[in-house]
Amino acid sequence: MFAEIITIGDEILIGQIIDTNSAFIAKELNKIGISVYQITSVQDEREHILAALSNAKSRAQIVIVTGGLGPTKDDITKHAFCDFFNDTLVKDEAVLKHVEELFANFVSTPISEVNRQQALVPSKAVVLHNANGTAPGMWMHSEGVSFVSLPGVPFEMKALMNNVVIPKIVADFERPYIMHKTLVTYGLGESAVAERIEDWEEALPPFIKLAYLPNLGKVRLRLTAKGPDKKVLESNIEAQIKKLLPLIDDIFYGTDDDETLEEYVAKLLTSKKMTLSTAESCTGGRIAQKITAMSGASAYFKGSVVSYATDTKVDILNVPRTLIEEHSVVSAEVAKAMAKSVKMLLKTDFAIATTGNAGPTKGDSNAEIGTVFIAIATPNEVVVEKFMMGNQRARIIQKTVNKAFELLLKEILKI
């Protein structure tokens, strides 16, 4: 069963706002077994809206429209619906009463005739009560296709979706089950992961699809199964995961799609009752920021030294100036010295140190832009690796932060 989503508003098309409504609607529909075939954004323009409705009707059984329901002249969704369904607007007394109550109780300015016009709805529409705003939702039918119009204000739309639209869809339509399972890997690129699991992927049954979702430092492998029998889907998904895990055991860190790498590291440190400190140069405190953004970080994170300047490495971290002069401030030797020093200074079990050249100029080192050294001090040793992170400053820093957590995770798992 397919749905389409249409968002109406020039503000989306000119980049003034980000369309978060579609993402929310798609996710909620997917939970109840409805696949979204297409998402379309259109102007507040009659012909554009009518064309989008007509095209969606040819492909989907449910069309959900958001936006264009305000009281001003450029909000023309209701009028377009009337044209599309050969209908006229009529006053809905329940909506009018609701609008008048909202103004009386919550709005300091007097209600105007424009506001009262929110109570005008197509005569063929089933009105969906919008408890949080003045623009009602509308549900209409045409040749077996359901059209749902919702306000574009996100919290109003979400309340209508959760409280009215989803329950009505569940009651009115027979739907297949859609099941997702996501495995998260780290430290290996998408193509390398794909090559490693190629034979397994080729052998997947036709009702299970695999999607690769790469991001900096990790690749999520999302298995999606669709069919009429939930138990069959569950058993097949679990059987395929059982075959997959031995192929990725060294890069696999969880099945929770919402758990970040730093959250997993935090969970491990907490469970092992071990502590962490950081000495950051090129990352400028970004690693510490990621850690302290998580609640409960004080249980395992003791602090950070942002030794951005060379003098700070010498004066605070006691990195020998002769070491810097011999090997350069961007070097494996300096990264190791930083990690050892902050670990000792803050009395922690683990420490991360970063030093590199993020550009656009070379600064205190002649190392090429993108050169980064990351050191991890553990209870037993200090390991350091060199990376070439490209030439875009923001990406160099972000990639270094991600790689630092990857290397730390690898060392924690050895303990």
RODO-2510 file (C-alpha; in nm, 4 decimals, decimal comma):
residues 415
     n   res          X          Y          Z
     1     m     0,0000     0,0000     0,0000
     2     f     0,1411     0,3373    -0,1046
     3     a     0,1009     0,6911     0,0209
     4     e     0,2242     1,0203    -0,1162
     5     i     0,3044     1,3356     0,0750
     6     i     0,2593     1,6844    -0,0700
     7     t     0,3904     1,9902     0,1129
     8     i     0,2599     2,3285     0,0059
     9     g     0,4496     2,6503     0,0627
    10     d     0,6879     2,8842    -0,1158
    11     e     0,8886     2,9057     0,2080
    12     i     1,0028     2,5455     0,1579
    13     l     1,0985     2,5945    -0,2059
    14     i     1,3100     2,9032    -0,1389
    15     g     1,4906     2,7328     0,1493
    16     q     1,3450     2,9587     0,4171
    17     i     1,2343     2,6594     0,6251
    18     i     1,3243     2,2907     0,6243
    19     d     1,0480     2,0425     0,5494
    20     t     1,0444     1,8337     0,8671
    21     n     0,6749     1,7509     0,8265
    22     s     0,7357     1,4999     0,5486
    23     a     0,9959     1,3110     0,7490
    24     f     0,7589     1,2806     1,0447
    25     i     0,4616     1,1731     0,8335
    26     a     0,6663     0,9170     0,6406
    27     k     0,8004     0,7653     0,9611
    28     e     0,4548     0,7382     1,1175
    29     l     0,3053     0,5818     0,8034
    30     n     0,5865     0,3321     0,7821
    31     k     0,5167     0,2174     1,1363
    32     i     0,1706     0,1000     1,0294
    33     g     0,2802    -0,0731     0,7088
    34     i     0,2334     0,2033     0,4525
    35     s     0,5175     0,2797     0,2122
    36     v     0,5663     0,6369     0,0956
    37     y     0,6040     0,6341    -0,2826
    38     q     0,6906     1,0001    -0,3326
    39     i     0,7263     1,3304    -0,1486
    40     t     0,6543     1,6499    -0,3435
    41     s     0,6854     2,0169    -0,2500
    42     v     0,4805     2,2675    -0,4474
    43     q     0,4187     2,6412    -0,4605
    44     d     0,1162     2,8180    -0,3151
    45     e    -0,0249     2,8204    -0,6665
    46     r    -0,3543     2,6684    -0,7781
    47     e    -0,2434     2,4899    -1,0967
    48     h     0,0681     2,3508    -0,9276
    49     i    -0,1369     2,2093    -0,6392
    50     l    -0,3985     2,0585    -0,8725
    51     a    -0,1306     1,8902    -1,0841
    52     a     0,0346     1,7457    -0,7729
    53     l    -0,2972     1,6076    -0,6484
    54     s    -0,3759     1,4525    -0,9861
    55     n    -0,0323     1,2909    -1,0178
    56     a    -0,0438     1,1538    -0,6646
    57     k    -0,3908     1,0091    -0,7237
    58     s    -0,2532     0,7917    -1,0043
    59     r     0,0084     0,6310    -0,7804
    60     a    -0,1138     0,6132    -0,4207
    61     q    -0,4070     0,5046    -0,2099
    62     i    -0,3520     0,7788     0,0499
    63     v    -0,2363     1,1341    -0,0235
    64     i    -0,1418     1,3531     0,2720
    65     v    -0,1101     1,7267     0,2134
    66     t     0,0365     1,9770     0,4597
    67     g     0,0371     2,3552     0,4461
    68     g    -0,1612     2,6291     0,2821
    69     l    -0,4480     2,6262     0,5322
    70     g    -0,3937     2,9629     0,7003
    71     p    -0,6333     3,2584     0,6962
    72     t    -0,4391     3,4741     0,4485
    73     k    -0,4966     3,5054     0,0750
    74     d    -0,1893     3,3045    -0,0222
    75     d    -0,3201     2,9973     0,1646
    76     i    -0,5247     2,8368    -0,1113
    77     t    -0,5287     2,4641    -0,0285
    78     k    -0,9007     2,4590     0,0569
    79     h    -0,9871     2,6334    -0,2696
    80     a    -0,7688     2,3910    -0,4661
    81     f    -0,9416     2,0990    -0,2937
    82     c    -1,2783     2,2408    -0,3989
    83     d    -1,1604     2,2652    -0,7601
    84     f    -1,0168     1,9139    -0,7531
    85     f    -1,3306     1,7563    -0,6026
    86     n    -1,5772     1,9827    -0,7839
    87     d    -1,6986     2,1100    -0,4495
    88     t    -1,7808     2,4348    -0,2699
    89     l    -1,6902     2,5783     0,0683
    90     v    -1,9470     2,5750     0,3482
    91     k    -1,9349     2,7037     0,7053
    92     d    -1,8699     2,4382     0,9696
    93     e    -2,0302     2,5595     1,2917
    94     a    -1,8136     2,3372     1,5152
    95     v    -1,4956     2,4781     1,3625
    96     l    -1,6258     2,8346     1,3942
    97     k    -1,7059     2,7829     1,7611
    98     h    -1,3569     2,6397     1,8202
    99     v    -1,1892     2,9361     1,6457
   100     e    -1,3939     3,1859     1,8486
   101     e    -1,3062     3,0050     2,1732
   102     l    -0,9348     3,0077     2,0885
   103     f    -0,9415     3,3831     2,0298
   104     a    -1,1458     3,4497     2,3405
   105     n    -0,9156     3,2452     2,5642
   106     f    -0,5678     3,2786     2,4163
   107     v    -0,5417     3,5688     2,1681
   108     s    -0,5220     3,9319     2,2787
   109     t    -0,6318     4,0797     1,9451
   110     p    -1,0002     4,0698     1,8456
   111     i    -1,1152     3,7981     1,6090
   112     s    -1,1583     3,9186     1,2513
   113     e    -1,3703     3,8022     0,9613
   114     v    -1,0556     3,6552     0,8040
   115     n    -1,0095     3,4349     1,1105
   116     r    -1,3726     3,3257     1,1005
   117     q    -1,3186     3,2107     0,7425
   118     q    -1,1077     2,9274     0,8829
   119     a    -1,4449     2,7615     0,9465
   120     l    -1,5085     2,7347     0,5708
   121     v    -1,4425     2,3797     0,4510
   122     p    -1,5352     2,1778     0,1396
   123     s    -1,8878     2,0403     0,1796
   124     k    -1,7754     1,6840     0,0978
   125     a    -1,4922     1,6838     0,3538
   126     v    -1,4824     1,4980     0,6823
   127     v    -1,3524     1,7669     0,9174
   128     l    -1,0624     1,6679     1,1434
   129     h    -1,0674     1,8673     1,4667
   130     n    -0,7461     2,0618     1,5226
   131     a    -0,7360     2,1166     1,8984
   132     n    -0,4115     2,3141     1,8747
   133     g    -0,4958     2,5663     1,6038
   134     t    -0,7593     2,7359     1,3941
   135     a    -0,7092     2,5475     1,0664
   136     p    -0,9027     2,2174     1,0652
   137     g    -0,7801     1,9071     0,8921
   138     m    -0,9855     1,7618     0,6059
   139     w    -1,0375     1,4077     0,4779
   140     m    -1,1840     1,3565     0,1288
   141     h    -1,2227     1,0676    -0,1154
   142     s    -1,1963     1,0365    -0,4913
   143     e    -1,2190     0,7088    -0,6842
   144     g    -1,0812     0,4948    -0,4053
   145     v    -0,8072     0,7365    -0,2999
   146     s    -0,8121     0,9150     0,0358
   147     f    -0,6875     1,2740     0,0469
   148     v    -0,5947     1,4193     0,3852
   149     s    -0,5181     1,7882     0,4274
   150     l    -0,3352     1,8949     0,7433
   151     p    -0,2061     2,2301     0,8708
   152     g     0,1597     2,2999     0,8059
   153     v     0,2418     2,4081     1,1624
   154     p     0,4429     2,1060     1,2834
   155     f     0,2953     2,0614     1,6316
   156     e    -0,0587     2,0939     1,4939
   157     m     0,0141     1,8466     1,2138
   158     k     0,1759     1,5955     1,4489
   159     a    -0,1167     1,5997     1,6902
   160     l    -0,3621     1,5385     1,4075
   161     m    -0,1485     1,2596     1,2626
   162     n    -0,1108     1,0800     1,5955
   163     n    -0,4600     1,1348     1,7333
   164     v    -0,6801     1,1253     1,4242
   165     v    -0,5169     1,0284     1,0945
   166     i    -0,3162     0,7223     1,1977
   167     p    -0,6025     0,5657     1,3985
   168     k    -0,8426     0,6232     1,1062
   169     i    -0,6013     0,4658     0,8563
   170     v    -0,5542     0,1652     1,0839
   171     a    -0,9316     0,1247     1,1150
   172     d    -1,0125     0,1744     0,7457
   173     f    -0,7324    -0,0041     0,5559
   174     e    -0,5792    -0,3497     0,5452
   175     r    -0,2038    -0,3078     0,5506
   176     p     0,1026    -0,5321     0,5298
   177     y     0,3609    -0,5401     0,8041
   178     i     0,6825    -0,3456     0,7489
   179     m     0,9721    -0,4322     0,9751
   180     h     1,3102    -0,2611     0,9990
   181     k     1,6243    -0,3759     1,1757
   182     t     1,9364    -0,1623     1,1659
   183     l     2,2887    -0,2769     1,2452
   184     v     2,5493    -0,0067     1,2984
   185     t     2,9118    -0,0509     1,1933
   186     y     3,2066     0,1796     1,2413
   187     g     3,5511     0,2339     1,0951
   188     l     3,4956     0,0895     0,7478
   189     g     3,3568     0,2657     0,4402
   190     e     3,0386     0,1738     0,2565
   191     s     3,2076     0,0072    -0,0403
   192     a     3,4373    -0,1971     0,1833
   193     v     3,1430    -0,3155     0,3931
   194     a     2,9459    -0,4003     0,0780
   195     e     3,2332    -0,6053    -0,0599
   196     r     3,2696    -0,7966     0,2647
   197     i     2,9015    -0,8968     0,2814
   198     e     2,8338    -0,9317    -0,0920
   199     d     2,7585    -1,3060    -0,0901
   200     w     2,5273    -1,2718     0,2097
   201     e     2,3414    -0,9833     0,0457
   202     e     2,2955    -1,1752    -0,2804
   203     a     2,1330    -1,4614    -0,0888
   204     l     1,8680    -1,2452     0,0856
   205     p     1,5088    -1,3583     0,0238
   206     p     1,3159    -1,1276    -0,2115
   207     f     1,0946    -0,9828     0,0642
   208     i     1,3964    -0,8545     0,2594
   209     k     1,5833    -0,5506     0,1273
   210     l     1,9172    -0,4114     0,2453
   211     a     1,9993    -0,0405     0,2484
   212     y     2,3401     0,1138     0,3187
   213     l     2,3186     0,4379     0,5197
   214     p     2,6699     0,5852     0,5401
   215     n     2,7716     0,8768     0,7588
   216     l     3,1032     1,0070     0,8806
   217     g     3,2700     0,7243     1,0660
   218     k     2,9916     0,4696     1,0388
   219     v     2,7681     0,2746     0,8046
   220     r     2,4217     0,1621     0,9092
   221     l     2,2892    -0,1538     0,7485
   222     r     1,9104    -0,1415     0,7441
   223     l     1,7166    -0,4594     0,6743
   224     t     1,3555    -0,4042     0,5705
   225     a     1,1016    -0,6854     0,5410
   226     k     0,7462    -0,6485     0,4148
   227     g     0,4687    -0,9064     0,4172
   228     p     0,1345    -1,0180     0,5619
   229     d     0,2691    -1,2315     0,8479
   230     k     0,4545    -1,0501     1,1248
   231     k     0,5996    -1,3646     1,2834
   232     v     0,7397    -1,4850     0,9510
   233     l     0,9079    -1,1487     0,8989
   234     e     1,0556    -1,1488     1,2491
   235     s     1,1973    -1,4987     1,2207
   236     n     1,3484    -1,4334     0,8783
   237     i     1,5044    -1,1039     0,9828
   238     e     1,6616    -1,2662     1,2888
   239     a     1,7900    -1,5577     1,0791
   240     q     1,9577    -1,3196     0,8342
   241     i     2,1137    -1,1132     1,1141
   242     k     2,2543    -1,4325     1,2659
   243     k     2,4296    -1,5018     0,9344
   244     l     2,5483    -1,1412     0,8965
   245     l     2,7018    -1,0797     1,2380
   246     p     3,0038    -1,3113     1,1968
   247     l     3,0936    -1,1189     0,8800
   248     i     3,1052    -0,7816     1,0575
   249     d     3,1863    -0,8740     1,4167
   250     d     3,4998    -0,6566     1,4259
   251     i     3,3183    -0,3413     1,3094
   252     f     2,9727    -0,3955     1,4618
   253     y     2,8728    -0,1953     1,7676
   254     g     2,4975    -0,2134     1,8002
   255     t     2,1494    -0,2483     1,6604
   256     d     1,9995     0,0696     1,7997
   257     d     1,9599     0,3059     1,5069
   258     d     1,9449     0,6067     1,7379
   259     e     2,2553     0,5270     1,9452
   260     t     2,5604     0,7258     1,8441
   261     l     2,9159     0,6004     1,8638
   262     e     2,9907     0,8315     2,1556
   263     e     2,6815     0,7055     2,3386
   264     y     2,8040     0,3489     2,2969
   265     v     3,1485     0,4471     2,4245
   266     a     2,9851     0,6198     2,7217
   267     k     2,7816     0,3086     2,7998
   268     l     3,0917     0,0878     2,7921
   269     l     3,2979     0,3199     3,0126
   270     t     3,0144     0,3440     3,2627
   271     s     2,9606    -0,0316     3,2765
   272     k     3,3336    -0,0936     3,3214
   273     k     3,3630     0,1888     3,5759
   274     m     3,6517     0,3391     3,3821
   275     t     3,7362     0,7034     3,3164
   276     l     3,8384     0,9210     3,0232
   277     s     4,0172     1,2499     2,9607
   278     t     4,1071     1,4348     2,6408
   279     a     4,3855     1,6582     2,5140
   280     e     4,2648     1,8317     2,1999
   281     s     4,4528     2,0495     1,9580
   282     c     4,3056     2,0459     1,6073
   283     t     3,9599     1,9408     1,7318
   284     g     3,9438     2,2406     1,9661
   285     g     3,7300     2,0754     2,2342
   286     r     3,4793     1,9101     1,9983
   287     i     3,5392     1,5651     2,1492
   288     a     3,4800     1,6948     2,5009
   289     q     3,1694     1,8764     2,3800
   290     k     3,0275     1,5536     2,2347
   291     i     3,0894     1,3774     2,5650
   292     t     2,9513     1,6452     2,7948
   293     a     2,6387     1,6828     2,5802
   294     m     2,5336     1,3416     2,7147
   295     s     2,3718     1,3192     3,0558
   296     g     2,5730     1,1353     3,3185
   297     a     2,9088     1,2140     3,1571
   298     s     3,0597     1,3166     3,4907
   299     a     3,0596     0,9505     3,5936
   300     y     3,3407     0,8698     3,3511
   301     f     3,4701     1,1948     3,1963
   302     k     3,7210     1,3851     3,4089
   303     g     3,7979     1,6767     3,1808
   304     s     3,9908     1,8111     2,8844
   305     v     4,2882     2,0268     2,8012
   306     v     4,2346     2,2191     2,4774
   307     s     4,6008     2,2672     2,3946
   308     y     4,5456     2,4560     2,0712
   309     a     4,8658     2,6582     2,0894
   310     t     5,2107     2,4994     2,0965
   311     d     5,2964     2,6831     2,4194
   312     t     4,9953     2,5240     2,5882
   313     k     5,1191     2,1781     2,4957
   314     v     5,4513     2,2652     2,6539
   315     d     5,3345     2,4608     2,9592
   316     i     5,0212     2,2656     3,0573
   317     l     5,0760     1,9168     2,9155
   318     n     5,4535     1,9189     2,9696
   319     v     5,5252     1,8051     2,6150
   320     p     5,9033     1,8587     2,5767
   321     r     5,9766     2,1492     2,3455
   322     t     6,2690     1,9507     2,2078
   323     l     6,0243     1,6755     2,1042
   324     i     5,8171     1,9306     1,9136
   325     e     6,1256     2,0835     1,7506
   326     e     6,2511     1,7401     1,6437
   327     h     5,9253     1,5883     1,5153
   328     s     5,6882     1,8882     1,4587
   329     v     5,3802     1,9755     1,6614
   330     v     5,1770     1,7618     1,4197
   331     s     5,3383     1,4234     1,4738
   332     a     5,2852     1,0816     1,6251
   333     e     5,5374     1,1556     1,8971
   334     v     5,3613     1,4715     2,0127
   335     a     5,0181     1,3047     2,0016
   336     k     5,1483     1,0207     2,2219
   337     a     5,3041     1,2653     2,4660
   338     m     4,9788     1,4620     2,4891
   339     a     4,7730     1,1480     2,5578
   340     k     5,0145     1,0203     2,8240
   341     s     5,0314     1,3580     2,9941
   342     v     4,6566     1,4278     3,0162
   343     k     4,5930     1,0714     3,1347
   344     m     4,8426     1,1246     3,4147
   345     l     4,7334     1,4819     3,4862
   346     l     4,3639     1,3927     3,5285
   347     k     4,4249     1,0398     3,6619
   348     t     4,2062     0,8529     3,4113
   349     d     4,2044     0,5035     3,2644
   350     f     4,1891     0,6238     2,9027
   351     a     4,2847     0,9426     2,7223
   352     i     4,2379     1,0760     2,3706
   353     a     4,4799     1,3219     2,2112
   354     t     4,4481     1,4936     1,8744
   355     t     4,6948     1,7057     1,6843
   356     g     4,6706     1,7989     1,3192
   357     n     4,6518     2,0621     1,0518
   358     a     4,2920     2,1472     0,9633
   359     g     4,3881     2,4469     0,7488
   360     p     4,3430     2,6700     0,5688
   361     t     4,7024     2,7638     0,6636
   362     k     4,9701     2,5373     0,8034
   363     g     5,0152     2,7185     1,1346
   364     d     5,2957     2,5922     1,3604
   365     s     5,3633     2,2864     1,1465
   366     n     5,4731     2,2140     0,7923
   367     a     5,2462     1,9083     0,7787
   368     e     5,0116     1,8997     0,4829
   369     i     4,6601     2,0266     0,5420
   370     g     4,4431     1,7320     0,6461
   371     t     4,7221     1,5536     0,8341
   372     v     4,5955     1,4336     1,1721
   373     f     4,7431     1,2177     1,4466
   374     i     4,5157     1,0586     1,7065
   375     a     4,6572     0,8902     2,0141
   376     i     4,4732     0,6713     2,2640
   377     a     4,6283     0,6132     2,6040
   378     t     4,4987     0,2953     2,7662
   379     p     4,5748     0,1333     3,1026
   380     n     4,8484    -0,0659     2,9277
   381     e     4,9928     0,1384     2,6395
   382     v     4,9597     0,4363     2,4073
   383     v     4,8588     0,3749     2,0465
   384     v     4,8696     0,6387     1,7749
   385     e     4,7555     0,6499     1,4131
   386     k     4,8046     0,8960     1,1297
   387     f     4,5220     1,0008     0,8970
   388     m     4,4827     1,2178     0,5895
   389     m     4,1411     1,3791     0,6338
   390     g     4,1163     1,5832     0,3104
   391     n     4,1301     1,9598     0,2704
   392     q     3,7962     2,0908     0,4007
   393     r     3,8444     2,2334     0,7494
   394     a     3,4998     2,1505     0,8900
   395     r     3,5100     1,7953     0,7556
   396     i     3,8656     1,7406     0,8805
   397     i     3,7582     1,8321     1,2329
   398     q     3,4385     1,6263     1,2233
   399     k     3,6131     1,3225     1,0754
   400     t     3,8832     1,3480     1,3408
   401     v     3,6237     1,3542     1,6187
   402     n     3,4508     1,0466     1,4763
   403     k     3,7764     0,8604     1,4219
   404     a     3,8873     0,9376     1,7771
   405     f     3,5766     0,7691     1,9157
   406     e     3,6311     0,4723     1,6840
   407     l     3,9874     0,4228     1,8033
   408     l     3,8848     0,4631     2,1662
   409     l     3,6082     0,2063     2,1229
   410     k     3,8517    -0,0403     1,9739
   411     e     4,0800    -0,0061     2,2752
   412     i     3,7982    -0,0248     2,5315
   413     l     3,6764    -0,3497     2,3780
   414     k     4,0218    -0,5019     2,4369
   415     i     3,9937    -0,4562     2,8126
***
